[in-house]
């Protein structure tokens, strides 16, 4: 007999977040499920390749897609 499928177990504890700067993929990182949008945005802005492309400028907008799997930084 096969075990029953449990979507909570299949989902895992972490997920991958893609970070774009002006629409171009610059970094990815693993985040824990249940992270707030503010936490994800802060980690995204701390990524070394994102910092390199910001060149010390402040982003005009930081947009998080629903579910947090994509964050777009507009400079």
C-alpha positions as CSV (number, residue, x, y, z in Angstrom):
1,X,0.0,0.0,0.0
2,X,1.3,3.4,-1.0
3,X,1.5,6.3,1.6
4,X,-1.0,9.1,1.2
5,X,0.1,12.3,-0.5
6,X,0.5,15.3,1.9
7,X,1.0,18.6,0.0
8,X,2.5,20.3,3.1
9,X,5.4,17.8,3.2
10,X,5.9,18.0,-0.6
11,X,6.1,21.8,-0.4
12,X,9.2,21.8,1.8
13,X,10.4,24.4,4.3
14,X,12.2,26.7,1.9
15,X,11.7,28.2,-1.6
16,X,13.8,30.0,-4.1
17,X,13.4,33.8,-4.6
18,X,14.6,35.4,-7.8
19,X,15.9,39.0,-7.6
20,X,15.8,41.3,-10.7
21,X,17.3,44.7,-11.0
22,X,15.5,46.8,-13.6
23,X,13.9,43.6,-15.0
24,X,17.2,41.5,-15.3
25,X,17.9,38.5,-13.1
26,X,20.8,39.4,-10.8
27,X,20.5,36.9,-7.9
28,X,18.6,34.1,-6.3
29,X,18.4,33.0,-2.7
30,X,16.7,30.5,-0.5
31,X,14.0,31.8,1.9
32,X,12.0,30.0,4.5
33,X,8.3,29.6,4.0
34,X,6.3,32.2,6.1
35,X,8.9,35.0,5.6
36,X,7.3,38.4,5.4
37,X,7.5,40.6,2.3
38,X,9.7,43.1,4.2
39,X,12.2,40.3,5.2
40,X,12.4,39.0,1.6
41,X,13.0,42.6,0.3
42,X,15.8,43.2,2.8
43,X,17.6,40.0,2.0
44,X,17.2,40.7,-1.7
45,X,18.8,44.1,-1.3
46,X,21.7,42.6,0.6
47,X,22.7,40.2,-2.2
48,X,26.2,41.1,-3.4
49,X,25.3,41.1,-7.1
50,X,22.3,43.4,-6.4
51,X,24.5,45.8,-4.4
52,X,26.9,45.9,-7.3
53,X,24.2,46.9,-9.8
54,X,22.7,49.5,-7.4
55,X,26.1,51.2,-7.4
56,X,25.3,53.0,-4.1
57,X,22.0,54.4,-5.3
58,X,18.7,54.0,-3.4
59,X,16.1,52.0,-5.3
60,X,13.0,53.9,-6.5
61,X,10.8,50.9,-5.9
62,X,11.1,47.3,-4.6
63,X,8.3,45.2,-6.0
64,X,7.5,41.7,-4.6
65,X,5.4,39.4,-6.6
66,X,2.5,37.7,-4.9
67,X,3.9,34.7,-3.0
68,X,7.4,36.3,-2.8
69,X,9.1,34.1,-5.4
70,X,10.2,37.2,-7.4
71,X,11.5,40.6,-6.3
72,X,12.1,43.4,-8.8
73,X,14.3,46.3,-7.8
74,X,13.8,49.5,-9.8
75,X,16.6,52.1,-9.8
